Amino acid sequence: MASEADDREAEAEAAEQWGLINTPLGEKWSGRTRYAAAMYFYKRDEMNAETLEVYRICARLDNEDPLPIIRDRGVGKDWLKRMGYR
C-alpha cells in the first residue's frame, strides 16, 4: 500500500511531467523533452499510442506543435481536451 510520502512523490512527478509536456516550442531539445513526457503519460494510460506517435514524429522538430497534428489526425481527442486545445 502506498504511503502518503509515495503519493506526494507521484504527484510531484506528474506535475513535473506536465510542465515538460508543455515545454515552449522552439527551445533547444524541446521536441525531445515533450516526447519523453508524452511517454510518461502513455505508460500511465493517459495517452493513446496514436497520440504518442505524433509526439515521436515531432521529437526532432523543436518548432513543431504536435497538437494541431493530433487534431488533424483525429487520434487524441481526450488528450487535446486535457491540453486545453480546441
GROMACS elastic network, one bead per residue, 0.5 to 0.9 nm:
[ bonds ]
;  ai    aj funct       b0    kb
    2     5     6  0.79927   500
    2     6     6  0.57834   500
    2     7     6  0.66352   500
    3     6     6  0.50785   500
    3     7     6  0.63179   500
    3     8     6  0.87410   500
    4     7     6  0.50312   500
    4     8     6  0.62821   500
    4     9     6  0.86162   500
    5     8     6  0.51160   500
    5     9     6  0.61424   500
    5    10     6  0.86172   500
    6    10     6  0.61205   500
    6    11     6  0.85684   500
    7    10     6  0.51047   500
    7    11     6  0.61634   500
    7    12     6  0.85719   500
    8    11     6  0.50408   500
    8    12     6  0.60694   500
    8    13     6  0.85727   500
    9    12     6  0.50571   500
    9    13     6  0.61788   500
    9    14     6  0.86390   500
   10    13     6  0.50741   500
   10    14     6  0.61808   500
   10    15     6  0.86053   500
   11    14     6  0.50873   500
   11    15     6  0.61411   500
   11    16     6  0.85861   500
   12    15     6  0.50839   500
   12    16     6  0.61557   500
   12    17     6  0.86451   500
   13    16     6  0.50648   500
   13    17     6  0.61767   500
   13    18     6  0.85476   500
   14    17     6  0.51084   500
   14    18     6  0.60858   500
   14    19     6  0.86599   500
   14    40     6  0.85845   500
   14    41     6  0.85455   500
   15    18     6  0.50192   500
   15    19     6  0.63210   500
   15    20     6  0.87216   500
   16    19     6  0.51518   500
   16    20     6  0.63383   500
   16    21     6  0.88178   500
   16    37     6  0.88780   500
   17    21     6  0.61290   500
   17    22     6  0.85591   500
   17    34     6  0.87506   500
   17    36     6  0.86024   500
   17    37     6  0.53075   500
   17    38     6  0.82043   500
   17    40     6  0.72792   500
   17    41     6  0.81123   500
   18    21     6  0.52403   500
   18    22     6  0.64237   500
   18    23     6  0.89389   500
   18    37     6  0.72871   500
   18    38     6  0.89913   500
   18    41     6  0.88228   500
   19    22     6  0.51949   500
   19    23     6  0.64935   500
   19    37     6  0.86713   500
   20    23     6  0.50749   500
   20    24     6  0.88826   500
   20    30     6  0.84661   500
   20    33     6  0.62564   500
   20    34     6  0.58987   500
   20    36     6  0.83016   500
   20    37     6  0.59568   500
   20    38     6  0.88407   500
   21    24     6  0.88226   500
   21    30     6  0.88794   500
   21    33     6  0.69894   500
   21    35     6  0.73818   500
   21    36     6  0.80112   500
   21    37     6  0.52453   500
   21    38     6  0.64465   500
   22    25     6  0.85705   500
   22    34     6  0.69386   500
   22    37     6  0.89853   500
   22    83     6  0.87039   500
   23    26     6  0.89681   500
   23    27     6  0.77838   500
   23    30     6  0.60606   500
   23    31     6  0.82575   500
   23    33     6  0.72740   500
   23    34     6  0.65269   500
   24    27     6  0.63366   500
   24    30     6  0.69685   500
   24    62     6  0.88491   500
   24    63     6  0.87244   500
   25    28     6  0.87369   500
   25    30     6  0.64694   500
   25    31     6  0.76019   500
   25    62     6  0.59127   500
   25    64     6  0.68160   500
   25    65     6  0.67888   500
   26    29     6  0.82880   500
   26    30     6  0.67042   500
   26    31     6  0.82731   500
   26    61     6  0.84072   500
   26    64     6  0.78634   500
   27    30     6  0.52031   500
   27    31     6  0.82557   500
   27    62     6  0.64133   500
   27    63     6  0.76991   500
   28    31     6  0.80347   500
   28    62     6  0.65456   500
   29    32     6  0.53936   500
   29    33     6  0.62090   500
   29    34     6  0.87643   500
   29    59     6  0.81264   500
   29    60     6  0.75736   500
   29    61     6  0.84620   500
   29    62     6  0.62135   500
   30    34     6  0.60906   500
   30    35     6  0.85107   500
   30    59     6  0.77231   500
   30    60     6  0.84664   500
   30    61     6  0.81946   500
   30    62     6  0.52256   500
   30    63     6  0.81315   500
   31    34     6  0.51926   500
   31    35     6  0.62012   500
   31    36     6  0.86884   500
   31    55     6  0.76379   500
   31    56     6  0.84353   500
   31    58     6  0.59661   500
   31    60     6  0.56726   500
   31    61     6  0.56862   500
   31    63     6  0.75496   500
   31    64     6  0.76081   500
   31    65     6  0.86515   500
   32    36     6  0.61327   500
   32    37     6  0.86007   500
   32    55     6  0.83969   500
   32    56     6  0.79994   500
   32    58     6  0.79062   500
   32    60     6  0.63088   500
   32    61     6  0.82532   500
   32    62     6  0.76488   500
   33    36     6  0.52015   500
   33    37     6  0.63165   500
   33    38     6  0.85571   500
   33    59     6  0.76372   500
   34    37     6  0.51346   500
   34    38     6  0.60190   500
   34    39     6  0.86573   500
   34    55     6  0.69873   500
   34    56     6  0.89037   500
   34    58     6  0.87710   500
   34    59     6  0.71802   500
   35    39     6  0.62120   500
   35    40     6  0.87421   500
   35    52     6  0.74869   500
   35    53     6  0.89653   500
   35    54     6  0.87888   500
   35    55     6  0.50873   500
   35    56     6  0.57807   500
   35    57     6  0.87991   500
   35    58     6  0.77453   500
   35    59     6  0.57129   500
   36    39     6  0.51506   500
   36    40     6  0.66086   500
   36    55     6  0.87160   500
   36    56     6  0.87723   500
   36    59     6  0.86699   500
   37    40     6  0.50440   500
   37    41     6  0.65734   500
   37    42     6  0.86787   500
   38    41     6  0.51495   500
   38    42     6  0.60601   500
   38    43     6  0.85784   500
   38    47     6  0.75521   500
   38    51     6  0.85492   500
   38    52     6  0.61359   500
   38    55     6  0.68526   500
   38    56     6  0.86658   500
   39    43     6  0.60661   500
   39    44     6  0.85850   500
   39    47     6  0.84668   500
   39    52     6  0.67687   500
   39    55     6  0.87638   500
   40    43     6  0.52774   500
   40    44     6  0.64660   500
   40    45     6  0.89319   500
   40    46     6  0.87373   500
   41    44     6  0.50562   500
   41    45     6  0.63864   500
   41    46     6  0.51167   500
   41    47     6  0.57235   500
   41    48     6  0.88750   500
   41    52     6  0.88279   500
   42    45     6  0.50376   500
   42    46     6  0.55466   500
   42    48     6  0.62172   500
   42    49     6  0.70673   500
   42    51     6  0.87095   500
   42    52     6  0.67979   500
   43    46     6  0.74713   500
   43    47     6  0.79538   500
   44    47     6  0.76894   500
   45    48     6  0.69340   500
   46    78     6  0.89110   500
   46    79     6  0.78035   500
   47    50     6  0.84146   500
   47    51     6  0.65132   500
   47    52     6  0.68587   500
   47    76     6  0.75044   500
   47    78     6  0.81459   500
   47    79     6  0.64211   500
   48    51     6  0.54829   500
   48    52     6  0.64032   500
   48    53     6  0.88205   500
   48    75     6  0.80180   500
   48    76     6  0.69569   500
   48    79     6  0.84245   500
   49    53     6  0.61262   500
   49    54     6  0.88485   500
   49    75     6  0.89052   500
   50    53     6  0.50506   500
   50    54     6  0.66628   500
   50    70     6  0.82868   500
   50    73     6  0.88973   500
   50    75     6  0.59818   500
   50    76     6  0.73166   500
   51    54     6  0.52835   500
   51    55     6  0.67122   500
   51    56     6  0.88328   500
   51    66     6  0.87716   500
   51    70     6  0.62198   500
   51    75     6  0.60897   500
   51    76     6  0.55298   500
   51    79     6  0.79323   500
   52    55     6  0.51161   500
   52    56     6  0.62464   500
   52    57     6  0.87441   500
   53    57     6  0.61890   500
   53    58     6  0.85965   500
   54    57     6  0.50781   500
   54    58     6  0.62167   500
   54    59     6  0.85268   500
   54    66     6  0.62023   500
   54    67     6  0.84997   500
   54    69     6  0.70576   500
   54    70     6  0.65389   500
   55    58     6  0.50405   500
   55    59     6  0.59248   500
   55    65     6  0.89407   500
   55    66     6  0.60284   500
   55    67     6  0.88101   500
   55    70     6  0.88244   500
   56    59     6  0.50418   500
   56    60     6  0.81115   500
   57    60     6  0.72592   500
   57    61     6  0.79763   500
   57    66     6  0.85514   500
   58    61     6  0.50150   500
   58    62     6  0.72815   500
   58    63     6  0.86072   500
   58    64     6  0.61952   500
   58    65     6  0.75670   500
   58    66     6  0.63689   500
   59    62     6  0.69139   500
   59    64     6  0.86368   500
   60    63     6  0.89664   500
   60    64     6  0.88295   500
   61    64     6  0.53840   500
   61    65     6  0.85939   500
   62    65     6  0.81686   500
   65    68     6  0.66141   500
   65    69     6  0.75383   500
   66    69     6  0.52769   500
   66    70     6  0.61670   500
   66    71     6  0.87061   500
   67    70     6  0.50232   500
   67    71     6  0.61859   500
   67    72     6  0.85903   500
   67    76     6  0.89151   500
   67    80     6  0.68832   500
   67    83     6  0.85765   500
   67    85     6  0.72642   500
   68    72     6  0.59981   500
   68    73     6  0.85189   500
   68    85     6  0.85150   500
   68    86     6  0.89959   500
   69    73     6  0.60880   500
   69    74     6  0.84153   500
   70    73     6  0.52392   500
   70    74     6  0.60955   500
   70    75     6  0.58561   500
   70    76     6  0.59689   500
   70    77     6  0.80582   500
   70    79     6  0.88899   500
   70    80     6  0.77611   500
   71    75     6  0.68183   500
   71    76     6  0.69110   500
   71    77     6  0.71198   500
   71    80     6  0.73653   500
   71    85     6  0.87840   500
   71    86     6  0.82952   500
   72    75     6  0.80885   500
   73    76     6  0.82155   500
   74    77     6  0.67373   500
   75    78     6  0.88466   500
   75    79     6  0.88925   500
   76    79     6  0.51064   500
   76    80     6  0.60774   500
   76    81     6  0.85836   500
   77    80     6  0.51030   500
   77    81     6  0.62130   500
   77    82     6  0.86334   500
   78    81     6  0.51262   500
   78    82     6  0.62198   500
   78    83     6  0.86565   500
   79    83     6  0.61482   500
   79    84     6  0.85817   500
   79    85     6  0.86171   500
   80    83     6  0.50009   500
   80    84     6  0.61581   500
   80    85     6  0.50602   500
   80    86     6  0.69471   500
   81    84     6  0.50000   500
   81    85     6  0.58071   500
   81    86     6  0.70718   500
   82    85     6  0.76118   500
   83    86     6  0.89119   500
